[in-house]
């Protein structure tokens, strides 16, 4: 949540500049830029308050997702959004992991079957969203991460193969990529300290999303779950046939 807090704070502190910039990009009157910027900042602030203060993760995440969708619909037609879309997918994936954690820890006590289905769906969507980070690494001109490692982690996360280990390894790779490599200057190489803090909070957001995923696992729709269920199914079928044979022999 620190990333969204810092984003809202940066917007409010540079309200006039951000509003005029958005109005210029959309080629509309300045007043529309002021209205939209205020709406976006207030929506983000209210969503963060719902999550951190009132503990309503589902409501807060939905509000943040609404803000992301509105922003993307407005700016998709006007600017080159490929890398911005990848960042949005990563952010959405982190939010969905947070929501899946809430479902797993709270709702499964009251509605176990419904909660498990909901959690599995959220984990699938979160894995797809979080996998965008590997695509952004592959697109980088100066990339300290090898392409083979990025492709291996991408396949593991999307297909759900050793997802816990892949998510934990990705968190370590993010630390190396953003802190120990030349990309370190993206954290502290800005003249604006608030902008540097915003990038630092984004780093925490990425690491937190993958660490949560490393605890929850891939969920039902993954190769890990399929491969783990295959021996159990064979064992159950074997026990069923053995019981049926004994029953038939007893009847005879």
N, C-alpha and C positions, 0 to 999 in steps of 0.2 A: 504493500500500500504506500510505501514511502515514495515510489516513483510517481504515483498519481497525486499525492500531496504536494510534491515539489513542482509538478507540472502546473497544478492549479495556482500555487503560490507565485511561480514565475510569471504566469499569465496575468495575475492581479497586479503584480509589481510593475509590469511593463504593459499595462492594459491598453494605453493609447497606441503604442507602437504595434502591438500584436493585432489590435482591431483594424488599424489602417492597412497593415500588411495583408490581412485576410480579405479586406474589401478590394484591394488592388488585384489580388490573385483571382478573385471571383468577378472582377470588373463590375462592381456594384457600388452604390452610394456608401459613404463612410458610416452612415447611421446603421446600415445592416451589419457591417463588421462589428460595431460596438454592441449591438443587440446579440449577435451570435456568440461573440467572445464572452459576454457576461453570462449568457445561458449555459455555455459549455463549462465555464469555471464553477458556476453555482451547482450544476448537475454533478460534476466531479466531486466537489466538496461535500454535497449531500450524500453521495454514494459512499465516500470514505467514512463519513460519520455513521452511516448505517452499519458498516462493517466493524469499525473499530470501537465505537461508543455503544451502540445498541445490540451488537452481536448478530445482526440480521445479514448474514453473508449472501444469501440468495437474492434478497432485494437489492443490496448494494452492487453485486456483480451484474445483475440485469440492468441497472441504471448505467453502469460503466459501459456495458455492451451497447446500449442504446446510443450513448454518446459517440462511441466508435463508429457505429453504422451511419449515423447522421453526418459525422465528419467525413467519412469515406465517400458517401453519396454526393456530398457537396463538392469535394475537391478532386474526385476521380476524373471528371471531364476536363479539368483545367491544368493539371500538372502531371508530371511523370511520377507515377505512384508505385513503381515496382518495389523499390527498396522500402518505401513507407508501408506498403502492404505486407511485406515480410515482417517488419517490426510490429505491425498491428496483429498479425497472426501469432507472433510470439507472445505478445501481451495478452491476447485472448486465451491462449493456451495456459498461461500462468493463472489467469482468473478462473478458468474451468477446473484446474487442478485444486485450487483453493475451494471451489464449490463442491467438488467431489470429496474433499477431505471433510467438509461440513456434513455432507450426506452420510458418509461412512461412519463418522463419530456420533452423530445425533439421531438421524432419521431411522437408521437400521434397528434401533431399539424399539421403535413404535411400529414401523412398517418394514419388517426385514426383507420380504421378497421384493416389494416395490422399490425400496431403497437400493438393493443390490442391482436391480435392472437400471435404475437411474444412474447409479455410480459407474456401472460399466459403460453406459453411453457417454457420460461425461469424460471418463478416462480415454475412450477412443477419440473423441473430439479434441481433448487436450493433447494427446500424443501427436495428432496431425498438426495442430497449431504450433506446438513446441518444435516440431521437426523443421520448421522454417529457418531456424538458426543455422542449420547445416547448409541450407541452400544459400543463405547470405554469405557464409564462409567460402563456399565454392565460387561465388561471384567476385570475391575480393581480389584485387590486382596483387597487393602485397599481403600474402596469407601465411601466417606462421604455422597454421594447421595443415597437415598434409591432406590432399584430396582423398586418398584412400581411407584415412581415418574418418573423415567427414562422411563419406559414402557408407562406410561400415556402420557408423552410429546412426545415420539416417535410416538405413535398412532395418537395424535392430529396433529402433523406436517405432517406425511405422508398422512393421509386421509384428511387433511384440515379442521379439526374440531376446531373452535375457534382459528384459526391459529395466529391471531394478539396477543391474550392473551398468547398463548403458547410460541410464539417467545419472547415476552417481559419477561415472567417468566424465560425462558431459559437464557436470558442475566443476570438476577439476580442470577440464580443458578451457572452460569459460574464464576461470581464474588466470590460467596461463595466457589466454588470448587477450584479455582486457587489462591485465595487471603486469605480467612479466614480459610481455612482448612490446614492440614499438607502439602498439595501440594504446599504451599507457597514457600517451599525450592526449587522447580523447577524454580522459578523466580530468586531468588537471592542466591541460594546455590551453585553457580559455582565459580571456581577460575578465569574464564575468564569473564570479565565484558561485553565483546561484546556478548558472548553467553547468558548472563542474559538479555541483551537488546533485543536479538532476541526472546527469550521466552516471554518477556513482550510485544513486538510488535505482537506476535502471539495471545496473550490475547486480545489486542485491535482489531485484525482482526476478531476474533470469536465474540466478543461483537458487533462490527459494523455490521457484517453480519446479526445477529439476530435482531438488532434494525431496520435495513432497512426493513427486512421482516415484522416486526411488523407494519411498516407504509404502506407497499404495500398490505399486506394481502395474502391470499392463491391463488388468481387467479380463473380462470374459472373452472379448473379441480379440484374441491374440493367439499366436502360434504357441506361446508358452502354455496357455490354458488348454489348447487342443492337444498338445503333446502329453501333458500331464494327465488328461482325462482318458487317453487311449488305453494305457495299461489298466486303469481302474475299470473301464468298461469291459475289457477282456476278462478281468478277474471276476467281475460280477456275473458275466455270462457263464464263466466256468463254474462258479458256485451255484448258479441257477440250474445248470445241466446236472451237476452232481446231486443236488437236492431232488430234482425231478426223477433221476434214476433210482435213488433210494426210496422215494415215495412209490414208484411203480413196482419196485421189488417187494415192498411191504404189502401192497394191495394184492399182488399175486400170491 
